[in-house]
Amino acid sequence: MTRERHVLYAVAALLAAGCASIPETRFYTLSEPSGISEASDSMLSLSSSPVFIDVMPVRVPERLARPQLVIRTQGQASRLFILEQDRWSSHFNHELRDAFATRIASRIGAINETRGRRGADQPAYRIAIELSQFDAVVGKAVNARFDWTITRTTNSRGAACYSELSESVGGGIDGVVEGVRQAVSRGAGEISRNLAELDTGQAVVCPSPRGE
């Protein structure tokens, strides 16, 4: 065996050893699995059809605008952990935007404006959402505050509300992810209800603090 071949085998062995020592990266999403809809028992009545929605990019605190999950552990009140091996499938703010757009459209039977062509006489609602507070504690709870405004493009009638949500979570990162999913689902339900109230000419009723 030539000296060059010995070198190649040695390099290959080192690379293999290095790859074996790299921790596995796990990816999570807030999107609903294909075929699952939230509209089955929660469809809200609208005054017209179709209705278009335009969900703007969700604003989040700068520390959360990243693909890595950001969590705390019980007893570590002032320490955050940015998890390199536990990541959202895209930046967290993008995951939130897609999840809200899908859930709201499902609940009210609307069309995402980015996916359909809207006629000039068809109503559209622009929805701006901000995650103003967020705390995910492993094995304890996910706490979030969502602020939102809804504006109807045809007459500028709108609403502004917020919701403070708390979801108990199981152990591990999977529990945290499920807690975030539940918080987004509840927030989307409240936004959908406000949109339906606007569309049917009712008074908009904002959620009670902490979802009471």
C-alpha positions in Angstrom: 0.0 0.0 0.0 1.4 3.4 -1.0 2.1 6.1 1.5 -0.5 8.3 -0.2 -3.2 5.7 0.3 -2.2 5.4 4.0 -2.7 9.2 4.3 -6.1 9.0 2.6 -7.3 6.3 4.9 -6.1 8.2 7.9 -8.0 11.4 6.8 -11.1 9.4 6.1 -11.0 7.8 9.6 -10.6 11.2 11.2 -13.5 12.7 9.3 -15.7 9.7 10.2 -14.8 10.1 13.9 -15.5 13.8 13.7 -18.9 13.2 12.1 -19.9 10.6 14.7 -19.2 13.1 17.5 -21.5 15.8 16.1 -24.8 15.9 18.0 -28.0 15.3 16.1 -30.0 18.5 15.2 -33.7 18.2 15.8 -36.1 20.4 13.8 -39.6 21.5 14.9 -42.5 23.2 13.2 -45.7 25.0 14.3 -47.5 24.0 11.1 -50.4 21.6 11.3 -49.8 18.1 9.7 -51.4 17.7 6.2 -55.1 16.9 6.3 -55.7 18.3 9.8 -58.0 21.3 10.0 -59.2 23.4 13.0 -62.3 24.4 11.1 -64.4 21.2 11.8 -66.0 22.4 15.1 -64.9 26.1 15.2 -66.0 27.6 11.8 -67.1 31.2 12.4 -69.8 33.0 10.4 -68.9 35.8 8.0 -71.0 38.2 6.1 -69.6 37.5 2.7 -67.5 34.9 0.9 -64.7 34.6 0.0 -62.8 36.7 2.5 -59.1 37.4 2.1 -56.6 37.8 4.9 -53.1 39.2 4.8 -51.2 38.2 7.9 -48.1 40.4 8.2 -44.7 39.1 9.5 -45.0 38.6 13.2 -42.9 40.9 15.3 -41.0 39.1 18.1 -38.4 40.2 20.7 -34.9 40.3 19.1 -33.7 37.4 21.2 -36.3 35.1 19.6 -35.8 36.1 16.0 -33.7 33.0 15.3 -34.2 29.4 14.4 -32.9 28.0 17.7 -35.4 27.4 20.5 -34.9 29.8 23.4 -35.9 28.3 26.8 -35.5 28.6 30.5 -35.3 25.8 33.1 -37.0 25.8 36.5 -34.9 27.6 39.1 -33.0 29.6 36.5 -35.1 32.8 36.4 -32.5 35.0 34.8 -30.7 32.6 32.5 -31.8 31.8 29.0 -30.6 28.8 27.0 -30.3 29.0 23.2 -30.5 25.4 21.9 -28.2 24.8 18.9 -29.5 21.2 18.4 -33.2 22.1 18.9 -34.4 24.4 16.1 -37.5 25.6 14.4 -37.7 24.7 10.7 -37.3 28.4 10.0 -36.8 31.5 12.0 -39.3 31.6 14.9 -41.1 34.8 13.6 -41.6 33.1 10.2 -43.0 29.9 11.9 -45.4 32.1 13.8 -46.6 34.0 10.8 -47.2 30.8 8.8 -49.0 29.1 11.7 -51.3 32.0 12.4 -52.1 32.5 8.7 -53.0 28.8 8.3 -55.1 28.6 11.5 -57.0 31.8 10.9 -57.8 30.9 7.3 -59.0 27.5 8.5 -61.2 28.8 11.3 -63.1 31.4 9.2 -62.9 29.8 5.7 -60.7 32.7 4.4 -58.1 32.8 1.7 -54.5 33.9 2.4 -54.0 36.9 0.1 -50.5 35.5 -0.8 -52.2 32.4 -2.3 -55.1 33.8 -4.2 -56.0 36.7 -6.5 -58.4 39.2 -4.9 -60.9 41.2 -6.9 -61.3 44.9 -6.2 -64.7 44.5 -4.6 -63.7 41.6 -2.3 -63.0 42.5 1.3 -59.6 41.8 2.7 -58.3 42.1 6.3 -54.8 43.0 7.2 -53.7 41.3 10.4 -50.6 42.6 12.3 -49.4 40.4 15.2 -46.7 41.0 17.8 -45.4 38.5 20.3 -44.7 41.1 23.0 -43.9 38.7 25.9 -42.7 35.1 25.8 -41.3 32.7 28.4 -40.9 29.0 27.9 -39.9 27.0 31.0 -39.1 23.3 30.4 -41.5 21.1 32.4 -43.6 24.0 33.7 -45.3 26.4 31.2 -45.2 28.5 28.1 -46.4 32.0 28.7 -47.1 34.4 25.8 -48.7 37.7 25.1 -49.9 38.4 21.6 -51.0 41.9 20.5 -52.8 42.3 17.2 -54.6 44.8 15.0 -57.1 43.9 12.3 -57.9 46.4 9.5 -60.4 46.0 6.7 -59.0 47.4 3.5 -62.3 48.6 2.0 -63.4 50.9 4.8 -60.6 51.0 7.4 -62.8 49.6 10.1 -60.5 47.8 12.5 -59.8 46.4 15.9 -56.9 46.2 18.4 -56.7 43.6 21.1 -54.3 41.4 23.0 -54.3 38.1 24.8 -52.2 36.7 27.6 -51.9 33.0 27.4 -50.4 30.3 29.7 -50.0 26.7 28.7 -48.8 24.0 31.1 -46.2 21.8 29.4 -44.8 18.3 29.9 -41.2 17.5 30.3 -38.5 18.0 27.6 -38.3 20.1 24.5 -41.3 18.3 22.9 -43.4 19.6 25.8 -42.3 23.1 25.1 -43.0 22.9 21.4 -46.5 21.5 22.1 -47.1 24.4 24.6 -46.2 26.9 21.9 -48.5 25.2 19.4 -51.4 25.4 21.9 -50.7 29.0 22.6 -50.7 29.9 18.9 -53.9 27.9 18.3 -55.7 29.7 21.1 -54.4 33.1 19.9 -55.5 32.3 16.3 -58.9 31.4 17.6 -59.3 34.8 19.4 -58.1 36.7 16.4 -60.5 34.8 14.2 -63.4 35.6 16.5 -62.5 39.4 16.3 -62.3 39.2 12.5 -65.7 37.6 12.3 -67.1 40.2 14.6 -65.7 42.9 12.4 -67.0 41.3 9.2 -70.5 40.9 10.5 -70.7 44.4 12.0 -70.7 43.3 15.7 -68.9 45.0 18.5 -65.4 43.6 18.9 -64.8 41.9 22.2 -61.2 41.6 23.3 -60.1 38.5 25.3 -59.9 38.6 29.1 -56.4 38.8 30.6 -54.7 35.4 30.8 -57.4 33.9 28.7 -59.9 33.9 31.5 
